[in-house]
Amino acid sequence: ILGAHLIGPHCEETINLFAMAIKTKMTISDLRTMVFSYPTMASDLTYML
């Protein structure tokens, strides 16, 4: 992951996940296997990838 741009409501929650993924050099596969609480904006992360 080289970067991320998000526009919309509650982006401040989701962008932190991308920042963590970039800092820790996570792959897309790593992000897809993560489990998030539901319903939150973070739970939609797997649909964005």
HELIX and SHEET records of a PDB file:
HELIX    1   1 CYS A   11  LYS A   23  1                                  13    
HELIX    2   2 ILE A   28  ARG A   32  1                                   5    
HELIX    3   3 MET A   41  ASP A   44  5                                   4    
HELIX    4   4 LEU A   45  MET A   48  1                                   4    
END                                                                             
